[in-house]
Amino acid sequence: MQNYTKIYEFASSSGAFEGYVYPKKEIEPNYLSKWVDHLVAAYEHLSPEVRNEIQSSLNGTLGRAARALIPILGEEDETMQKLKSMIVGDLPESADDFRKEKRFEKQ
């Protein structure tokens, strides 16, 4: 698989995951474990160079997802630990922490 395809598939799955778990009243936890397993597998298939390049953006996307899930799963849940394994550094302050300016917004 080409690198660009790997990046796109990982990024789209990560964004969809964040959207699915974004704070709402009902989340079907049964889907989360398999989804996170797929994300981890896709993340591990990215080259170290690609991971390094996207890590700060990924920290935001998956970090916000993790913040949304902590009240549901708890910090020590196995799925939560797998999710956090793809995040470098501290989690965003909340699931609503969208402070990072997007690269395409810079003038």
C-alpha positions in Angstrom: 0.0 0.0 0.0 1.3 3.4 -0.9 2.3 5.8 2.0 -0.4 8.3 1.0 -3.1 5.7 1.1 -1.9 4.6 4.5 -2.0 8.1 5.8 -5.4 8.9 4.3 -6.9 5.7 5.7 -5.5 6.2 9.2 -6.4 9.9 9.3 -10.0 9.3 8.1 -10.5 6.5 10.6 -9.0 8.6 13.4 -11.3 11.6 12.5 -14.3 9.3 12.3 -13.5 7.8 15.6 -13.2 11.3 17.2 -16.6 12.2 15.7 -18.2 9.0 17.0 -17.0 9.4 20.6 -17.4 13.2 20.8 -19.4 14.0 23.9 -22.9 12.6 23.5 -25.2 10.7 25.7 -25.0 7.3 24.0 -21.9 5.5 22.8 -21.9 1.8 22.0 -18.8 0.7 23.8 -18.8 -2.7 22.1 -17.5 -1.0 18.9 -14.7 0.8 20.5 -12.2 -2.0 21.2 -12.2 -3.3 17.6 -12.0 0.2 16.2 -9.1 1.2 18.5 -7.3 -2.1 17.6 -7.6 -1.2 13.9 -6.3 2.3 14.6 -3.3 0.9 16.5 -2.6 -1.5 13.6 -2.8 1.3 11.0 -0.7 3.6 13.2 2.0 0.9 13.5 2.0 0.5 9.7 3.0 4.1 9.2 6.6 4.8 8.8 8.4 6.5 11.7 8.9 9.6 9.5 5.2 9.8 8.8 4.2 9.3 12.4 6.7 12.0 13.4 5.2 14.4 10.9 1.5 13.8 11.9 2.0 13.3 15.6 1.1 16.7 16.9 -2.2 16.7 14.9 -2.9 13.2 15.9 -2.3 14.1 19.6 -5.2 16.5 19.2 -7.6 14.2 17.4 -7.1 11.1 19.4 -6.4 13.1 22.6 -9.9 14.7 22.3 -11.4 11.3 21.7 -9.6 10.0 24.8 -11.0 12.9 26.9 -14.5 12.1 25.6 -14.1 8.4 26.6 -12.5 8.7 30.0 -15.9 9.3 31.8 -17.3 6.3 30.0 -14.4 3.8 30.1 -12.2 5.1 32.8 -8.5 5.8 32.6 -7.4 2.2 33.2 -9.6 0.5 30.6 -7.6 -1.6 28.2 -9.1 0.1 25.2 -8.2 3.5 26.7 -4.6 2.3 27.2 -4.4 1.3 23.6 -5.8 4.6 22.4 -3.4 6.5 24.6 -0.5 4.5 23.2 -0.7 6.5 20.0 -0.7 9.8 21.9 2.6 11.5 22.8 2.6 13.8 25.8 -0.4 15.2 27.7 -4.0 14.8 26.6 -5.8 18.0 25.6 -7.6 19.6 28.5 -11.0 18.5 27.2 -12.8 16.9 24.3 -13.6 20.5 23.2 -9.9 21.6 23.1 -9.6 22.8 19.5 -7.0 25.4 20.1 -4.5 24.3 17.5 -4.5 26.3 14.4 -4.8 24.2 11.2 -1.9 24.5 8.8 -4.2 25.4 6.0 -5.6 28.3 8.0 -2.3 30.0 8.3 -1.9 33.1 6.1 
